[in-house]
Amino acid sequence: MRKSRFTEAQIIGMIKEQEAGMPTAEVCRRHGLSPATFYKLKSKYGGMTVSEAARLKALEDENVKLKRLLADAMLDNVVLKDL
C-alpha cells in the first residue's frame, strides 16, 4: 500500500483550515492535492485530534498483524487435516 506523503497531523491541520472557513479549492491548491483526495481524507480523519489519529493508525497496524496470524493458523489447520 502506498504511504501517504502527509502525516496525520498535517491532514488534520488541512481539515481544520477548511472547517475554519477557507474554501476547499484553496486548501487543496496550497497543499497540492485534489479535492477528491481531500474529501477522502476528511471522511477518514474528520473530527479527530492528532492523538486519536495516532491511535487509529496503531489499531489498523494491529488489525493487519492479527489478520495475518489468523490466515497462517487457518492454513496450518488445513494442512494438518490433509495429512
N, C-alpha and C positions, 0 to 999 in steps of 0.2 A: 504494500500500500504506500502511496506517495506521501511523504511527510510535508505538512503544511509549512509555508515559508513565514507564517506568523505564529507567535506564541499565543497562549490563551489570554495573557494579559493584554496583548496588542489587539486581539479580536474583541475582547470585552470593551476596550477603550474605543474602538471604532463604533461599536453598538451604542455606547454611551454618548458619543458625539452626535450620532443620528437621532437618538432619543432627546437630546438637548435642543434640537431644532434645526440642525444643519441638514440640508437636503441630501437625500441618499445618493444622488448623482455626484454631488460634491465630495462626499466621503469616499465614494468609490474611486473618483479621479485622483484624490490626494494620496490614496494608499495603493493605487494601481491594481484594482480588482474589478471584476464585472459585477453588475447588480445581482445577477443570479447567484454568484458565489457569496455575495454579501448576505442575501436573504437566506441562503442555505446555512451559513454560519450563525445568522441571527436566530434561526429556528432551533439550532443546537445549543447555543450559548446565551440566548436572550434571557434576561432576568437573573443571571448568575453573577456571583462575585468571583474574584480570582481564585480564592481558596476552594470554592465549590467546583470550579472548572478543573483544578488540580486533582481534587478527589474523584471527579468523573473520569479523568484520564487514568488514574490508578485503578479504579474499578473496571474500566474497559480492558486494561492490561491483564488484570487478574482473571477476568472472564475468558480471555483468549487462552491463557495458560490452563485453566480448568477444562475448557473445551478440548484442548489438545490431549490432556491427560485422560479424559473420558473416551476420546476416539482411540487412543492407544490401548486402553483397558478393554474396550469392545473388540478391537482387532485381536488381542491376545485371547479373549474369550472364544472367538470364532475359530481360531487356530487350534485351541485345546479341544474344542468339540469335534473338529475334523479328525483329530488323532484318536 
